[in-house]
Each structure stands twice: as structure tokens, then as C-alpha cells.
Amino acid sequence: MAIDGIYLYSLVEDLKKSILNSKIDKINQPEKDEIIITLRKERKNLKLLVSASPKYPRFNLTEVIKANPLQAPMFTMVLRKYLIGGKIIDIVQLEGDRIVKFLIESSDELGFNSIYTLIVEIMGRHSNITLVRERDNKIMECIKHISPSMNSFRVLYPGITYKLPPKSTKINPFSYNNTTLQEFVNNNSITFNKNFFVSCFTGISKPLSEHLFMEYNKTYNDFSIENISIFLSKFLKDLIDNEVFTIYKDKDGNYVDFYMLPLDQLEDNFTPQVFDNIHELMDKYYLEKDKQERIKGRSVNLQKLVTTNIERCLKKENKLNSVLEKCNDKEDFKIKGDLLTSYIYSIKKGDSVNVVVSKGQKPVENHEQNNTNNDEKQDSNENVDNNDSNNNNNDNNSNNDNKNDNTGNKDDTKDDKPSQKPEDSKDDDNSGETPVNNPKDDDEEILG
């Protein structure tokens, strides 16, 4: 569960025993929203991790070593300028809420001692780390700059006055009286059930509220404001001396939740792992959780990659299948194309061509079959042409015979007529001819 105000109270009380009056030796920023402050106390080095991660905001002493960037970010350089050599003089939690102030005494630019406050806000995605100068409440730098377009209630950037987040309307569990609690319960019509404590008090989460409700019923038989106050004050006092911190794991060994004390509702479903140090618990939990998140992120990326490739392959398969369906008649078209190419010389413009392909035959057999069909068609066409020519010749011959018969009749009529000059038949035969001179005779006459 998220770190609530009661858990932070226990954590702050433990840190006061460890790092108060320690000197700040180094400041590094291994992540964009996380810093590690190296402290020196009683000849020992302590590392304070402060994170404003939107998913795992926290602060605790750590033993984890992280690589630092080659060039320090601006926030780190400002912290080094004002806090290196400073001393932590106090740690304060604001009214049981998830806001903690680290008061650091250090020297300013002129060498005078000044108090700077490192304010850590643990509020999910609104978490932030801000360095504020105490005397004028001026922001020196913050790890996340908040502009007016991002938040209309307050802005966070260097040079302006720091403003706290909106105050909770619930009651501070560390400072209240019975009258205030009674009025709050009556005004908000709150009934006593497992959500009673989370509805009334700041810094109490739902799992803790359910645990407190179960513990109260074990101790008291009836509900009263006096009994609630006695029960809650005893619970908070016992937290200071608490030495049992628990992580809950599921059946697969994955970390599910943690808290500073055993929670009955979680122990029934998960396996508890007990620690005797709150910082060791947080180091272990967040380190393992970070590893799980990284593995989960990589598995999601791999799953997305595999799913995308499978979808692409399926789409490609569908396209190829559609192409194959269109190519079922490829061999038929190939044979027809080859046949057309083979007889392209015999095809004239405007001719219709019919190519027959038998699927049960081989391409060569289809080729031969079309050759014989074409030859037969060609022979039949030639026979038709020959018949037509013979018919034409016969018609011409009959016409010629008729003409000859007519000329013969004419000759017969001529023979029937009596000749007028039979003795001069020779002259009559040559009468219609033109005399031709022999050139030799002409030459002989000229020479004679």
C-alpha cells in the first residue's frame, strides 16, 4: 500500500535517532526524480535516499549503490551550493500528513549561518522535493517545476514564495480532543465501521483503518469517543518502540505490500516476511519491486513485439492466399499465351482466337492438340478456297464453251454464203494485212 502518514511518523522517529546532527558530505542525483545525500556522523557514512517518483515516492537510509550521471543536473548543483557542509538539526512531519521537512543549518553566500528546509512531499504523481530558505520562505530550487498551467492552486519554481499543498479537512491524530472528534463525527454523519478511522483522521490508510477497527473490537465492546481516543493514543505510543516490520508475498514470491506492523487481513492471504529494521525493509521492497516492474515492462514490450509480428504474418498470409487463389489458372493462361505466341504470325487483325486447354493433359499434349486443330482448320479453309476456285474455273470454262459455240455458228453462216471472187482468194486473205518490209530487202535494193 502507499506510505501513509502513520508509517511516515514511525519512519521519522527512527530517522531522528540516526541522522540528527549529522553533516552533509555529498549530494548525488542518480535518477531524474531521486537524490542520495551522503551523511557523516560519528565517523560513519550514511546514505539518505529521497525520491519523488510518481510510483514509489519515499525517503529512507539505503545501502544501494547507483551510478551517477556524468554531468550533474541543476537541482543537484543548487543543493551542493547551499547544503554541502550543512548539518541536519531537525526532522518535522506536518500535522500527521505526508509532508516532511528536513531542517538544515548551513552558511549562505556571505558566510552567515542560515537555515534551509528540504521539503519532501509524498503524494503520488504530485510528489516533489523543494529547497526553501527559511528566513524568507523563498524557493531556491525544486526537482519538479510546477507552472500555473499544471496547477492552479500553487506554482513551484525558483525565486517565488513557497506555498504548502491544500490542507486536509480531517483531524490530526497526534493533536485533537474528544470534543473536536465528536463534532467532526456528527457533522459528517460518520458511522463506526472499518472505514471509521480513515474517514476521521489524517494519515491513516484503508488497510490500517480496517486493522484498527478489528483491534478495537477485540479490546472494547461498545463504541464511544473516549474509548477511541484512548485506543488511538496507545497505538501511536507503541509505534515508537515497534521493532517488527513486515513484507507480504504472494504464492509466486512476488512482493505485494508492506507495513510497519502485522496486518491481520493480509496475513490470511499472503506470506509475511519480517524485518527488524524499517530502512532494510524499504530497501528490500523497492529494490525487488523495481526489478519486478522492469521485468514486467520488458515482458510487455516482448509480448507486444510478438503480437505485432504475428498480426503482420497473418495479414501477409491472407494476402498471399488471395494471390494464390487468383493464380490457380496460371498454367492454363501460360499455355494459352505460349500457343498464341507460337501462331502469332497467322493471326490477323480482328480475328477471334479460341485456345482449348485440357486440364487432364500435359502442356505438350495441349500444344500438339491445338496444332492439329489449327492445321485441320487451315486445311478445311484451304479446301474451301480450292473448291471455290474450282467452281469459278468451271464457270469460266462453261462460259468459254458457250462463247466458242457462238463463234462456230457464226463461221458456219459465213461458209453458207457464196464467195464472190474465188479466184482471188489469196488476195482476199492478205487484203486485211499490213505489208511488212524486210530490212534486208531494203538494204539489197539500196546496194543494187
C-alpha positions as a Markdown table, in Angstrom:
| # | Residue | x | y | z |
|---|---|---|---|---|
| 1 | Met | 0.0 | 0.0 | 0.0 |
| 2 | Ala | 1.1 | 3.6 | -0.3 |
| 3 | Ile | 3.1 | 5.1 | 2.5 |
| 4 | Asp | 0.6 | 6.9 | 4.8 |
| 5 | Gly | 1.1 | 9.5 | 7.5 |
| 6 | Ile | 1.3 | 6.9 | 10.3 |
| 7 | Tyr | 4.0 | 5.0 | 8.5 |
| 8 | Leu | 5.9 | 8.3 | 8.0 |
| 9 | Tyr | 5.6 | 9.1 | 11.7 |
| 10 | Ser | 7.3 | 5.8 | 12.5 |
| 11 | Leu | 10.0 | 6.4 | 9.9 |
| 12 | Val | 10.6 | 10.0 | 11.0 |
| 13 | Glu | 11.0 | 8.9 | 14.6 |
| 14 | Asp | 13.6 | 6.3 | 13.5 |
| 15 | Leu | 15.5 | 8.8 | 11.4 |
| 16 | Lys | 15.7 | 11.2 | 14.3 |
| 17 | Lys | 17.7 | 8.6 | 16.2 |
| 18 | Ser | 20.0 | 8.0 | 13.2 |
| 19 | Ile | 20.8 | 11.2 | 11.3 |
| 20 | Leu | 20.1 | 14.2 | 13.6 |
| 21 | Asn | 23.3 | 16.4 | 13.9 |
| 22 | Ser | 24.9 | 14.6 | 11.0 |
| 23 | Lys | 26.9 | 16.5 | 8.5 |
| 24 | Ile | 26.1 | 16.6 | 4.7 |
| 25 | Asp | 29.2 | 15.3 | 2.8 |
| 26 | Lys | 28.0 | 14.6 | -0.7 |
| 27 | Ile | 24.8 | 15.0 | -2.8 |
| 28 | Asn | 24.2 | 13.0 | -6.0 |
| 29 | Gln | 21.2 | 12.5 | -8.3 |
| 30 | Pro | 21.2 | 9.1 | -10.0 |
| 31 | Glu | 17.7 | 9.5 | -11.3 |
| 32 | Lys | 15.8 | 12.5 | -12.6 |
| 33 | Asp | 13.4 | 12.4 | -9.6 |
| 34 | Glu | 15.7 | 10.9 | -6.9 |
| 35 | Ile | 18.7 | 12.1 | -4.9 |
| 36 | Ile | 21.1 | 10.4 | -2.5 |
| 37 | Ile | 22.6 | 12.5 | 0.3 |
| 38 | Thr | 25.7 | 11.1 | 1.9 |
| 39 | Leu | 25.9 | 12.0 | 5.6 |
| 40 | Arg | 28.8 | 11.8 | 8.1 |
| 41 | Lys | 28.1 | 11.1 | 11.7 |
| 42 | Glu | 30.4 | 9.5 | 14.4 |
| 43 | Arg | 32.9 | 8.5 | 11.8 |
| 44 | Lys | 30.3 | 6.6 | 9.8 |
| 45 | Asn | 28.8 | 7.3 | 6.4 |
| 46 | Leu | 25.1 | 7.1 | 6.0 |
| 47 | Lys | 23.2 | 7.4 | 2.7 |
| 48 | Leu | 19.8 | 9.1 | 2.8 |
| 49 | Leu | 17.7 | 8.3 | -0.3 |
| 50 | Val | 14.9 | 10.8 | -1.2 |
| 51 | Ser | 12.7 | 10.0 | -4.1 |
| 52 | Ala | 9.8 | 11.9 | -5.7 |
| 53 | Ser | 9.0 | 9.1 | -8.1 |
| 54 | Pro | 5.3 | 9.2 | -9.1 |
| 55 | Lys | 5.0 | 5.5 | -8.4 |
| 56 | Tyr | 7.4 | 4.9 | -5.5 |
| 57 | Pro | 7.9 | 8.2 | -3.6 |
| 58 | Arg | 9.8 | 7.7 | -0.3 |
| 59 | Phe | 12.9 | 8.5 | 1.8 |
| 60 | Asn | 15.0 | 6.1 | 3.9 |
| 61 | Leu | 18.5 | 5.1 | 4.7 |
| 62 | Thr | 19.9 | 2.9 | 1.9 |
| 63 | Glu | 22.8 | 0.7 | 1.1 |
| 64 | Val | 22.1 | 0.5 | -2.6 |
| 65 | Ile | 24.8 | 1.9 | -4.9 |
| 66 | Lys | 23.6 | 3.6 | -8.0 |
| 67 | Ala | 25.5 | 5.0 | -11.0 |
| 68 | Asn | 25.6 | 8.8 | -11.2 |
| 69 | Pro | 25.3 | 10.8 | -14.4 |
| 70 | Leu | 28.5 | 12.3 | -15.9 |
| 71 | Gln | 27.0 | 15.8 | -15.6 |
| 72 | Ala | 25.1 | 16.8 | -12.5 |
| 73 | Pro | 21.6 | 18.2 | -13.0 |
| 74 | Met | 20.7 | 21.8 | -12.0 |
| 75 | Phe | 18.9 | 20.7 | -8.9 |
| 76 | Thr | 21.9 | 18.8 | -7.6 |
| 77 | Met | 24.2 | 21.7 | -8.2 |
| 78 | Val | 21.9 | 24.1 | -6.3 |
| 79 | Leu | 21.7 | 21.6 | -3.4 |
| 80 | Arg | 25.5 | 21.3 | -3.3 |
| 81 | Lys | 25.9 | 25.0 | -3.3 |
| 82 | Tyr | 23.6 | 25.6 | -0.2 |
| 83 | Leu | 23.8 | 22.3 | 1.7 |
| 84 | Ile | 27.3 | 20.8 | 1.4 |
| 85 | Gly | 28.8 | 21.1 | 4.8 |
| 86 | Gly | 25.5 | 21.8 | 6.5 |
| 87 | Lys | 24.1 | 20.0 | 9.5 |
| 88 | Ile | 20.6 | 18.4 | 9.9 |
| 89 | Ile | 19.2 | 19.9 | 13.0 |
| 90 | Asp | 15.6 | 18.6 | 12.9 |
| 91 | Ile | 13.0 | 16.5 | 11.0 |
| 92 | Val | 9.4 | 17.6 | 11.2 |
| 93 | Gln | 6.2 | 15.9 | 9.9 |
| 94 | Leu | 3.4 | 18.4 | 9.2 |
| 95 | Glu | 0.2 | 17.5 | 11.2 |
| 96 | Gly | 0.4 | 13.8 | 10.5 |
| 97 | Asp | 0.3 | 14.4 | 6.7 |
| 98 | Arg | 2.7 | 13.1 | 4.1 |
| 99 | Ile | 4.9 | 16.2 | 4.1 |
| 100 | Val | 8.2 | 16.1 | 5.9 |
| 101 | Lys | 10.7 | 18.9 | 6.5 |
| 102 | Phe | 14.5 | 18.4 | 6.9 |
| 103 | Leu | 15.8 | 21.5 | 8.6 |
| 104 | Ile | 19.5 | 22.0 | 7.7 |
| 105 | Glu | 21.8 | 24.6 | 9.1 |
| 106 | Ser | 24.3 | 25.9 | 6.6 |
| 107 | Ser | 26.2 | 29.1 | 5.6 |
| 108 | Asp | 24.9 | 31.3 | 2.8 |
| 109 | Glu | 26.8 | 33.3 | 0.1 |
| 110 | Leu | 28.0 | 35.9 | 2.6 |
| 111 | Gly | 29.2 | 33.3 | 5.1 |
| 112 | Phe | 26.4 | 33.8 | 7.6 |
| 113 | Asn | 24.6 | 30.9 | 9.1 |
| 114 | Ser | 21.2 | 30.2 | 7.5 |
| 115 | Ile | 18.6 | 27.6 | 7.9 |
| 116 | Tyr | 17.4 | 25.8 | 4.7 |
| 117 | Thr | 14.5 | 23.4 | 4.6 |
| 118 | Leu | 14.4 | 20.4 | 2.3 |
| 119 | Ile | 10.6 | 19.7 | 2.0 |
| 120 | Val | 9.6 | 16.2 | 0.8 |
| 121 | Glu | 6.0 | 15.8 | -0.4 |
| 122 | Ile | 5.0 | 12.2 | -0.8 |
| 123 | Met | 1.8 | 12.4 | -2.8 |
| 124 | Gly | 1.9 | 10.0 | -5.7 |
| 125 | Arg | 2.3 | 11.7 | -9.0 |
| 126 | His | 2.3 | 15.1 | -7.2 |
| 127 | Ser | 5.4 | 14.2 | -5.1 |
| 128 | Asn | 8.2 | 16.7 | -5.1 |
| 129 | Ile | 11.4 | 17.8 | -3.4 |
| 130 | Thr | 11.9 | 21.5 | -2.7 |
| 131 | Leu | 14.7 | 23.5 | -1.2 |
| 132 | Val | 13.4 | 26.6 | 0.7 |
| 133 | Arg | 15.3 | 29.3 | 2.5 |
| 134 | Glu | 13.7 | 29.5 | 6.0 |
| 135 | Arg | 14.1 | 33.3 | 6.7 |
| 136 | Asp | 12.0 | 34.5 | 3.7 |
| 137 | Asn | 10.3 | 31.2 | 2.6 |
| 138 | Lys | 11.8 | 31.6 | -0.8 |
| 139 | Ile | 12.2 | 28.6 | -3.1 |
| 140 | Met | 15.8 | 28.1 | -4.1 |
| 141 | Glu | 15.1 | 25.1 | -6.4 |
| 142 | Cys | 12.8 | 22.1 | -6.8 |
| 143 | Ile | 13.2 | 18.8 | -8.5 |
| 144 | Lys | 9.9 | 19.3 | -10.4 |
| 145 | His | 8.8 | 22.7 | -11.6 |
| 146 | Ile | 5.1 | 23.3 | -11.4 |
| 147 | Ser | 3.7 | 26.0 | -13.7 |
| 148 | Pro | 0.2 | 27.7 | -13.5 |
| 149 | Ser | -1.0 | 25.7 | -16.4 |
| 150 | Met | -0.2 | 22.5 | -14.5 |
| 151 | Asn | -1.6 | 23.5 | -11.1 |
| 152 | Ser | -4.0 | 26.4 | -10.5 |
| 153 | Phe | -3.6 | 26.3 | -6.7 |
| 154 | Arg | 0.1 | 26.9 | -6.4 |
| 155 | Val | 3.3 | 27.1 | -8.5 |
| 156 | Leu | 6.8 | 25.8 | -7.8 |
| 157 | Tyr | 9.9 | 27.2 | -9.4 |
| 158 | Pro | 12.9 | 29.2 | -8.1 |
| 159 | Gly | 12.5 | 32.7 | -6.8 |
| 160 | Ile | 8.9 | 32.6 | -5.6 |
| 161 | Thr | 7.4 | 32.1 | -2.1 |
| 162 | Tyr | 6.7 | 28.5 | -1.2 |
| 163 | Lys | 3.1 | 27.6 | -0.6 |
| 164 | Leu | 2.0 | 24.3 | 1.1 |
| 165 | Pro | -0.4 | 21.9 | -0.6 |
| 166 | Pro | -4.1 | 22.2 | 0.3 |
| 167 | Lys | -4.6 | 21.3 | 3.9 |
| 168 | Ser | -6.7 | 18.2 | 4.8 |
| 169 | Thr | -10.1 | 18.7 | 6.4 |
| 170 | Lys | -9.6 | 15.6 | 8.6 |
| 171 | Ile | -8.4 | 15.6 | 12.2 |
| 172 | Asn | -4.7 | 15.4 | 13.1 |
| 173 | Pro | -4.4 | 12.1 | 15.1 |
| 174 | Phe | -1.5 | 13.5 | 17.1 |
| 175 | Ser | -3.3 | 16.6 | 18.4 |
| 176 | Tyr | -7.0 | 16.6 | 19.0 |
| 177 | Asn | -9.6 | 16.4 | 21.8 |
| 178 | Asn | -12.7 | 14.5 | 22.3 |
| 179 | Thr | -15.0 | 17.5 | 21.6 |
| 180 | Thr | -13.3 | 18.1 | 18.2 |
| 181 | Leu | -13.7 | 14.4 | 17.3 |
| 182 | Gln | -17.4 | 14.3 | 18.4 |
| 183 | Glu | -18.2 | 17.4 | 16.4 |
| 184 | Phe | -16.5 | 16.1 | 13.3 |
| 185 | Val | -18.3 | 12.7 | 13.5 |
| 186 | Asn | -21.7 | 14.4 | 14.0 |
| 187 | Asn | -21.2 | 17.0 | 11.2 |
| 188 | Asn | -20.1 | 14.3 | 8.6 |
| 189 | Ser | -22.5 | 11.6 | 9.8 |
| 190 | Ile | -19.8 | 9.0 | 10.2 |
| 191 | Thr | -20.7 | 5.6 | 11.4 |
| 192 | Phe | -18.4 | 3.2 | 13.2 |
| 193 | Asn | -17.2 | 0.6 | 10.7 |
| 194 | Lys | -13.9 | -0.5 | 9.2 |
| 195 | Asn | -13.6 | 2.9 | 7.4 |
| 196 | Phe | -14.2 | 5.0 | 10.5 |
| 197 | Phe | -10.5 | 5.8 | 11.2 |
| 198 | Val | -9.7 | 6.7 | 7.6 |
| 199 | Ser | -12.7 | 8.9 | 7.4 |
| 200 | Cys | -11.9 | 10.9 | 10.6 |
| 201 | Phe | -8.1 | 11.1 | 10.8 |
| 202 | Thr | -5.3 | 12.4 | 8.5 |
| 203 | Gly | -2.6 | 9.9 | 7.5 |
| 204 | Ile | -4.5 | 6.7 | 8.1 |
| 205 | Ser | -4.9 | 4.4 | 5.1 |
| 206 | Lys | -7.8 | 2.0 | 4.4 |
| 207 | Pro | -5.8 | -1.2 | 5.3 |
| 208 | Leu | -4.6 | 0.4 | 8.6 |
| 209 | Ser | -8.2 | 1.6 | 9.3 |
| 210 | Glu | -9.5 | -1.9 | 8.9 |
| 211 | His | -6.8 | -3.3 | 11.1 |
| 212 | Leu | -7.6 | -0.7 | 13.8 |
| 213 | Phe | -11.3 | -1.4 | 13.6 |
| 214 | Met | -10.6 | -5.1 | 14.2 |
| 215 | Glu | -8.2 | -4.4 | 17.1 |
| 216 | Tyr | -10.7 | -2.0 | 18.7 |
| 217 | Asn | -13.4 | -4.6 | 18.7 |
| 218 | Lys | -11.1 | -7.1 | 20.4 |
| 219 | Thr | -10.5 | -4.6 | 23.2 |
| 220 | Tyr | -13.8 | -2.8 | 23.6 |
| 221 | Asn | -17.4 | -4.0 | 23.3 |
| 222 | Asp | -19.1 | -0.7 | 22.5 |
| 223 | Phe | -18.3 | 2.5 | 20.6 |
| 224 | Ser | -17.5 | 5.8 | 22.3 |
| 225 | Ile | -15.4 | 8.8 | 21.6 |
| 226 | Glu | -13.5 | 8.4 | 24.9 |
| 227 | Asn | -12.6 | 4.8 | 24.0 |
| 228 | Ile | -11.5 | 5.8 | 20.5 |
| 229 | Ser | -9.2 | 8.5 | 21.9 |
| 230 | Ile | -7.6 | 6.1 | 24.5 |
| 231 | Phe | -7.2 | 3.3 | 21.9 |
| 232 | Leu | -5.6 | 5.6 | 19.3 |
| 233 | Ser | -3.2 | 7.3 | 21.7 |
| 234 | Lys | -1.9 | 4.0 | 23.0 |
| 235 | Phe | -1.5 | 2.7 | 19.4 |
| 236 | Leu | 0.7 | 5.7 | 18.4 |
| 237 | Lys | 2.9 | 5.4 | 21.5 |
| 238 | Asp | 3.5 | 1.8 | 20.8 |
| 239 | Leu | 4.7 | 2.7 | 17.3 |
| 240 | Ile | 7.8 | 4.4 | 18.6 |
| 241 | Asp | 9.0 | 1.1 | 20.2 |
| 242 | Asn | 7.9 | -1.1 | 17.3 |
| 243 | Glu | 10.6 | -3.4 | 16.0 |
| 244 | Val | 8.6 | -5.7 | 13.7 |
| 245 | Phe | 8.3 | -4.6 | 10.0 |
| 246 | Thr | 6.6 | -6.9 | 7.5 |
| 247 | Ile | 6.6 | -7.5 | 3.8 |
| 248 | Tyr | 3.8 | -9.7 | 2.3 |
| 249 | Lys | 4.4 | -12.0 | -0.6 |
| 250 | Asp | 2.1 | -14.0 | -2.9 |
| 251 | Lys | 2.4 | -17.6 | -3.8 |
| 252 | Asp | 4.8 | -16.8 | -6.6 |
| 253 | Gly | 7.1 | -15.0 | -4.3 |
| 254 | Asn | 6.3 | -11.5 | -5.6 |
| 255 | Tyr | 6.1 | -8.6 | -3.2 |
| 256 | Val | 2.5 | -7.4 | -2.7 |
| 257 | Asp | 2.6 | -5.0 | 0.2 |
| 258 | Phe | 4.4 | -3.9 | 3.3 |
| 259 | Tyr | 3.8 | -2.1 | 6.6 |
| 260 | Met | 5.4 | -1.3 | 9.9 |
| 261 | Leu | 3.3 | -3.9 | 11.8 |
| 262 | Pro | 1.5 | -7.2 | 11.1 |
| 263 | Leu | -1.9 | -6.7 | 9.4 |
| 264 | Asp | -4.4 | -9.5 | 10.1 |
| 265 | Gln | -6.3 | -9.1 | 6.9 |
| 266 | Leu | -3.2 | -9.6 | 4.8 |
| 267 | Glu | -1.7 | -12.5 | 6.7 |
| 268 | Asp | -4.6 | -14.7 | 5.8 |
| 269 | Asn | -3.9 | -14.4 | 2.1 |
| 270 | Phe | -0.2 | -13.7 | 1.8 |
| 271 | Thr | 3.1 | -14.9 | 3.3 |
| 272 | Pro | 4.7 | -12.4 | 5.7 |
| 273 | Gln | 8.5 | -11.7 | 5.7 |
| 274 | Val | 9.6 | -10.0 | 8.9 |
| 275 | Phe | 12.4 | -7.4 | 9.2 |
| 276 | Asp | 13.8 | -5.7 | 12.3 |
| 277 | Asn | 14.8 | -2.5 | 10.5 |
| 278 | Ile | 12.4 | -0.2 | 8.7 |
| 279 | His | 15.1 | 1.0 | 6.3 |
| 280 | Glu | 16.2 | -2.5 | 5.4 |
| 281 | Leu | 12.5 | -3.4 | 4.7 |
| 282 | Met | 12.1 | -0.4 | 2.3 |
| 283 | Asp | 15.4 | -1.1 | 0.6 |
| 284 | Lys | 14.4 | -4.7 | 0.0 |
| 285 | Tyr | 10.9 | -4.0 | -1.0 |
| 286 | Tyr | 11.5 | -1.2 | -3.5 |
| 287 | Leu | 14.6 | -2.9 | -5.0 |
| 288 | Glu | 12.6 | -6.0 | -5.6 |
| 289 | Lys | 9.6 | -4.1 | -6.8 |
| 290 | Asp | 11.7 | -2.1 | -9.2 |
| 291 | Lys | 13.2 | -5.4 | -10.6 |
| 292 | Gln | 9.7 | -6.8 | -11.0 |
| 293 | Glu | 8.5 | -3.7 | -12.8 |
| 294 | Arg | 11.4 | -3.8 | -15.1 |
| 295 | Ile | 10.9 | -7.4 | -15.9 |
| 296 | Lys | 7.2 | -6.8 | -16.4 |
| 297 | Gly | 7.9 | -3.8 | -18.7 |
| 298 | Arg | 10.3 | -5.9 | -20.8 |
| 299 | Ser | 7.8 | -8.8 | -20.9 |
| 300 | Val | 5.1 | -6.4 | -22.0 |
| 301 | Asn | 7.4 | -5.0 | -24.7 |
| 302 | Leu | 8.3 | -8.5 | -25.9 |
| 303 | Gln | 4.7 | -9.6 | -25.8 |
| 304 | Lys | 3.7 | -6.5 | -27.9 |
| 305 | Leu | 6.5 | -7.2 | -30.3 |
| 306 | Val | 5.5 | -10.9 | -30.8 |
| 307 | Thr | 1.8 | -10.0 | -31.1 |
| 308 | Thr | 2.6 | -7.3 | -33.7 |
| 309 | Asn | 4.7 | -9.7 | -35.7 |
| 310 | Ile | 2.0 | -12.4 | -35.5 |
| 311 | Glu | -0.6 | -10.0 | -36.8 |
| 312 | Arg | 1.7 | -8.9 | -39.6 |
| 313 | Cys | 2.3 | -12.6 | -40.6 |
| 314 | Leu | -1.4 | -13.3 | -40.5 |
| 315 | Lys | -2.2 | -10.3 | -42.8 |
| 316 | Lys | 0.6 | -11.4 | -45.1 |
| 317 | Glu | -0.7 | -14.9 | -45.2 |
| 318 | Asn | -4.2 | -13.7 | -46.1 |
| 319 | Lys | -2.8 | -11.6 | -48.9 |
| 320 | Leu | -0.6 | -14.5 | -50.2 |
| 321 | Asn | -3.6 | -16.9 | -50.1 |
| 322 | Ser | -5.7 | -14.4 | -52.1 |
| 323 | Val | -2.9 | -14.1 | -54.7 |
| 324 | Leu | -2.6 | -17.9 | -54.8 |
| 325 | Glu | -6.3 | -18.2 | -55.5 |
| 326 | Lys | -6.0 | -15.8 | -58.3 |
| 327 | Cys | -3.1 | -17.8 | -59.7 |
| 328 | Asn | -4.9 | -21.2 | -59.8 |
| 329 | Asp | -5.3 | -20.8 | -63.6 |
| 330 | Lys | -1.8 | -19.7 | -64.1 |
| 331 | Glu | -0.7 | -22.8 | -66.1 |
| 332 | Asp | -3.7 | -22.5 | -68.4 |
| 333 | Phe | -3.0 | -18.9 | -69.1 |
| 334 | Lys | 0.7 | -19.7 | -69.6 |
| 335 | Ile | -0.2 | -22.5 | -72.2 |
| 336 | Lys | -2.6 | -20.2 | -74.0 |
| 337 | Gly | -0.1 | -17.5 | -74.1 |
| 338 | Asp | 2.6 | -19.8 | -75.5 |
| 339 | Leu | 0.1 | -21.0 | -78.1 |
| 340 | Leu | -0.8 | -17.5 | -79.1 |
| 341 | Thr | 2.9 | -16.6 | -79.3 |
| 342 | Ser | 3.6 | -19.6 | -81.5 |
| 343 | Tyr | 0.9 | -18.8 | -84.0 |
| 344 | Ile | 1.0 | -15.0 | -83.8 |
| 345 | Tyr | 2.1 | -14.8 | -87.5 |
| 346 | Ser | -1.2 | -16.5 | -88.6 |
| 347 | Ile | -3.5 | -14.2 | -86.7 |
| 348 | Lys | -4.8 | -11.2 | -88.4 |
| 349 | Lys | -6.3 | -8.0 | -87.0 |
| 350 | Gly | -9.9 | -8.6 | -86.0 |
| 351 | Asp | -9.6 | -12.4 | -85.8 |
| 352 | Ser | -11.1 | -14.2 | -82.8 |
| 353 | Val | -8.9 | -16.9 | -81.4 |
| 354 | Asn | -10.1 | -19.8 | -79.3 |
| 355 | Val | -7.4 | -21.8 | -77.4 |
| 356 | Val | -8.6 | -25.1 | -75.9 |
| 357 | Val | -6.8 | -26.4 | -72.8 |
| 358 | Ser | -7.5 | -29.8 | -71.3 |
| 359 | Lys | -6.6 | -30.0 | -67.6 |
| 360 | Gly | -6.0 | -33.7 | -67.8 |
| 361 | Gln | -3.3 | -33.4 | -70.4 |
| 362 | Lys | 0.2 | -32.2 | -70.2 |
| 363 | Pro | 1.2 | -28.8 | -71.7 |
| 364 | Val | 3.0 | -30.6 | -74.6 |
| 365 | Glu | -0.2 | -32.6 | -75.4 |
| 366 | Asn | -2.3 | -29.4 | -75.3 |
| 367 | His | 0.2 | -27.8 | -77.6 |
| 368 | Glu | 0.0 | -30.7 | -80.1 |
| 369 | Gln | -3.8 | -30.8 | -79.9 |
| 370 | Asn | -4.1 | -27.1 | -80.7 |
| 371 | Asn | -1.6 | -27.6 | -83.5 |
| 372 | Thr | -3.6 | -30.3 | -85.1 |
| 373 | Asn | -6.8 | -28.3 | -84.6 |
| 374 | Asn | -5.3 | -25.3 | -86.2 |
| 375 | Asp | -3.9 | -27.5 | -89.1 |
| 376 | Glu | -7.3 | -29.0 | -89.6 |
| 377 | Lys | -8.9 | -25.7 | -89.6 |
| 378 | Gln | -6.3 | -24.4 | -92.0 |
| 379 | Asp | -6.8 | -27.4 | -94.3 |
| 380 | Ser | -10.5 | -27.0 | -94.3 |
| 381 | Asn | -10.1 | -23.4 | -95.1 |
| 382 | Glu | -7.8 | -24.3 | -97.9 |
| 383 | Asn | -10.2 | -26.9 | -99.2 |
| 384 | Val | -13.0 | -24.4 | -99.1 |
| 385 | Asp | -10.8 | -21.9 | -101.0 |
| 386 | Asn | -9.9 | -24.6 | -103.6 |
| 387 | Asn | -13.5 | -25.6 | -104.1 |
| 388 | Asp | -14.4 | -22.0 | -104.6 |
| 389 | Ser | -11.6 | -21.6 | -107.2 |
| 390 | Asn | -12.6 | -24.8 | -109.0 |
| 391 | Asn | -16.2 | -23.7 | -109.1 |
| 392 | Asn | -15.0 | -20.4 | -110.5 |
| 393 | Asn | -12.9 | -22.2 | -113.1 |
| 394 | Asn | -15.8 | -24.4 | -114.1 |
| 395 | Asp | -18.0 | -21.4 | -114.5 |
| 396 | Asn | -15.3 | -19.7 | -116.6 |
| 397 | Asn | -14.9 | -22.8 | -118.8 |
| 398 | Ser | -18.6 | -23.1 | -119.4 |
| 399 | Asn | -18.7 | -19.5 | -120.4 |
| 400 | Asn | -15.8 | -20.0 | -122.8 |
| 401 | Asp | -17.5 | -23.1 | -124.3 |
| 402 | Asn | -20.6 | -21.0 | -124.8 |
| 403 | Lys | -18.6 | -18.3 | -126.5 |
| 404 | Asn | -16.9 | -20.9 | -128.7 |
| 405 | Asp | -20.2 | -22.4 | -129.7 |
| 406 | Asn | -21.4 | -18.9 | -130.7 |
| 407 | Thr | -18.3 | -18.2 | -132.8 |
| 408 | Gly | -18.7 | -21.6 | -134.5 |
| 409 | Asn | -22.2 | -20.8 | -135.5 |
| 410 | Lys | -21.1 | -17.6 | -137.0 |
| 411 | Asp | -18.4 | -19.4 | -139.1 |
| 412 | Asp | -21.0 | -21.8 | -140.4 |
| 413 | Thr | -23.1 | -19.0 | -141.5 |
| 414 | Lys | -20.2 | -17.4 | -143.3 |
| 415 | Asp | -19.4 | -20.7 | -145.1 |
| 416 | Asp | -23.0 | -20.9 | -146.3 |
| 417 | Lys | -22.7 | -17.6 | -148.1 |
| 418 | Pro | -21.4 | -17.8 | -151.8 |
| 419 | Ser | -17.9 | -16.4 | -152.4 |
| 420 | Gln | -17.8 | -13.6 | -155.0 |
| 421 | Lys | -14.2 | -13.9 | -156.0 |
| 422 | Pro | -13.0 | -17.4 | -155.6 |
| 423 | Glu | -10.1 | -16.9 | -157.9 |
| 424 | Asp | -8.7 | -14.1 | -155.9 |
| 425 | Ser | -8.8 | -15.8 | -152.6 |
| 426 | Lys | -5.2 | -15.2 | -151.9 |
| 427 | Asp | -5.5 | -11.6 | -152.4 |
| 428 | Asp | -8.5 | -11.6 | -150.2 |
| 429 | Asp | -6.6 | -13.3 | -147.4 |
| 430 | Asn | -3.9 | -10.7 | -147.5 |
| 431 | Ser | -6.1 | -7.8 | -148.1 |
| 432 | Gly | -6.6 | -7.1 | -144.4 |
| 433 | Glu | -2.9 | -7.4 | -143.5 |
| 434 | Thr | -0.4 | -4.6 | -143.4 |
| 435 | Pro | 2.7 | -5.3 | -145.6 |
| 436 | Val | 5.9 | -5.5 | -143.6 |
| 437 | Asn | 9.2 | -4.5 | -145.3 |
| 438 | Asn | 12.2 | -6.7 | -144.7 |
| 439 | Pro | 15.1 | -4.6 | -143.8 |
| 440 | Lys | 17.5 | -6.9 | -145.6 |
| 441 | Asp | 15.5 | -6.5 | -148.8 |
| 442 | Asp | 15.6 | -2.7 | -148.4 |
| 443 | Asp | 19.4 | -2.9 | -148.0 |
| 444 | Glu | 19.8 | -5.0 | -151.1 |
| 445 | Glu | 17.7 | -2.6 | -153.1 |
| 446 | Ile | 19.8 | 0.3 | -152.0 |
| 447 | Leu | 23.0 | -1.5 | -152.8 |
| 448 | Gly | 21.7 | -2.7 | -156.2 |
